[in-house]
Amino acid sequence: MRMDTSVNPQTPRHITIGAVARRAGVGIDTIRYYERENLLPPPRRRASGYRDYGPDVVERLRFIRRAKDLGFTLQEIRELLTLSTDRERGVKSVKQRAEARLGEVEQRIRELQRVKRGLKQLIDACPGHGALEHCPILRALGGEEGA
């Protein structure tokens, strides 16, 4: 007798933690961590005690991974997940969170550009040879003026 492994849209297919991890592109420990952090709902348990996930958890994990890639913290991701179910103010709040994140990213870019300019000046001022005590990079890092 052959089992039908196709997905019936009326009965959700349940999958193991390993299969979820592979499909979502995350580690098993990451899934367990997100469960502890309440980013994922607790899974059903099989009689054996193994976790049993519904197909929606893969998409939720992908959402979390993409949000992390955009620089959202786990707390912010938790809030975004909550907002994603808020039909009245969800879109507006999500947009506000994304705008706030963009502002933070732009600020970090400005700071990194400032650091880049400072490093470039130090590198340009350094001859690349000579005594260490005369190195403008080390003098600037040590707090000496005139580097």
C-alpha positions as CSV (number, residue, x, y, z in Angstrom):
1,M,0.0,0.0,0.0
2,R,1.4,3.4,-1.0
3,M,0.8,6.4,1.2
4,D,-0.3,9.6,-0.5
5,T,2.3,12.3,0.4
6,S,0.6,15.1,-1.5
7,V,-0.7,18.1,0.5
8,N,-4.4,18.2,1.0
9,P,-5.4,21.9,1.3
10,Q,-8.1,21.0,3.9
11,T,-5.7,19.1,6.2
12,P,-2.5,20.9,7.0
13,R,0.6,18.7,6.7
14,H,2.8,18.6,9.9
15,I,6.5,18.4,9.7
16,T,9.5,17.7,11.9
17,I,11.9,20.3,13.3
18,G,14.6,19.1,10.9
19,A,12.4,19.5,7.9
20,V,11.3,23.0,9.1
21,A,14.9,24.0,9.6
22,R,15.9,22.9,6.1
23,R,12.9,24.6,4.4
24,A,13.4,27.8,6.3
25,G,17.2,27.9,6.0
26,V,17.8,28.1,9.7
27,G,19.3,25.8,12.3
28,I,17.3,23.6,14.7
29,D,18.8,25.4,17.6
30,T,17.5,28.7,16.1
31,I,14.0,27.3,16.0
32,R,14.2,26.2,19.6
33,Y,15.5,29.6,20.6
34,Y,12.7,31.4,18.7
35,E,10.2,29.2,20.5
36,R,11.7,30.2,23.9
37,E,11.6,33.9,22.8
38,N,7.9,33.5,21.8
39,L,8.6,34.4,18.2
40,L,7.1,31.0,17.3
41,P,4.1,29.4,18.9
42,P,4.8,26.2,20.8
43,P,4.5,23.3,18.4
44,R,2.2,20.3,18.9
45,R,4.0,17.2,20.3
46,R,3.7,13.8,18.9
47,A,3.2,10.8,21.2
48,S,6.9,10.3,21.0
49,G,7.5,13.8,22.3
50,Y,8.9,15.1,19.1
51,R,7.8,18.6,17.9
52,D,5.2,18.6,15.1
53,Y,5.0,21.8,13.1
54,G,2.3,23.1,10.7
55,P,3.4,24.4,7.3
56,D,2.9,28.1,8.4
57,V,5.9,28.0,10.7
58,V,8.3,27.9,7.7
59,E,6.9,31.2,6.3
60,R,7.1,32.7,9.8
61,L,10.8,31.7,10.1
62,R,11.5,33.2,6.7
63,F,9.8,36.4,7.8
64,I,12.0,36.5,10.9
65,R,15.1,35.8,9.0
66,R,14.4,38.5,6.4
67,A,13.5,41.0,9.2
68,K,16.8,40.2,10.9
69,D,18.7,40.7,7.6
70,L,17.1,44.2,7.5
71,G,18.4,45.0,11.0
72,F,15.3,44.5,13.1
73,T,15.9,43.3,16.7
74,L,14.1,40.2,18.0
75,Q,11.8,42.5,20.1
76,E,11.0,44.6,17.0
77,I,10.3,41.4,15.0
78,R,8.0,40.2,17.7
79,E,6.1,43.5,17.4
80,L,6.0,43.3,13.6
81,L,4.6,39.8,13.9
82,T,1.9,41.1,16.3
83,L,1.2,44.0,14.0
84,S,0.9,41.7,11.0
85,T,-2.4,40.4,12.5
86,D,-3.8,43.8,13.5
87,R,-6.2,44.5,10.7
88,E,-7.0,48.1,11.8
89,R,-3.7,49.7,12.4
90,G,-1.3,47.0,11.2
91,V,-0.1,48.5,7.9
92,K,0.4,52.0,9.3
93,S,2.3,50.7,12.3
94,V,4.4,48.4,10.2
95,K,5.3,51.3,7.9
96,Q,6.2,53.5,10.9
97,R,8.5,50.7,12.3
98,A,10.1,50.4,8.9
99,E,10.6,54.2,8.6
100,A,12.2,54.2,12.1
101,R,14.5,51.4,11.1
102,L,15.5,53.2,7.9
103,G,16.3,56.3,10.0
104,E,18.5,54.3,12.2
105,V,20.2,52.7,9.2
106,E,20.8,56.1,7.7
107,Q,22.3,57.4,11.0
108,R,24.6,54.4,11.1
109,I,25.7,55.0,7.5
110,R,26.5,58.6,8.4
111,E,28.6,57.4,11.4
112,L,30.3,54.8,9.2
113,Q,31.1,57.4,6.6
114,R,32.6,59.7,9.3
115,V,34.7,56.7,10.5
116,K,35.8,56.0,6.9
117,R,36.9,59.6,6.4
118,G,38.9,59.5,9.6
119,L,40.5,56.3,8.7
120,K,41.4,57.5,5.2
121,Q,43.0,60.6,6.7
122,L,45.1,58.5,9.1
123,I,46.1,56.1,6.3
124,D,47.0,59.0,4.0
125,A,49.1,60.5,6.8
126,C,51.0,57.3,7.6
127,P,54.1,56.8,5.5
128,G,54.0,53.0,6.1
129,H,57.6,52.8,7.4
130,G,59.7,54.2,10.3
131,A,59.5,54.0,14.1
132,L,56.3,52.9,15.7
133,E,56.4,55.8,18.1
134,H,56.0,58.1,15.1
135,C,53.1,56.3,13.5
136,P,50.2,58.8,13.1
137,I,47.6,56.0,13.3
138,L,48.9,54.7,16.6
139,R,49.3,58.3,17.9
140,A,45.7,59.1,17.0
141,L,44.4,55.9,18.6
142,G,46.4,56.7,21.7
143,G,44.8,60.1,21.9
144,E,47.8,62.2,20.9
145,E,47.2,65.4,19.0
146,G,48.8,66.3,15.8
147,A,48.3,63.0,14.0
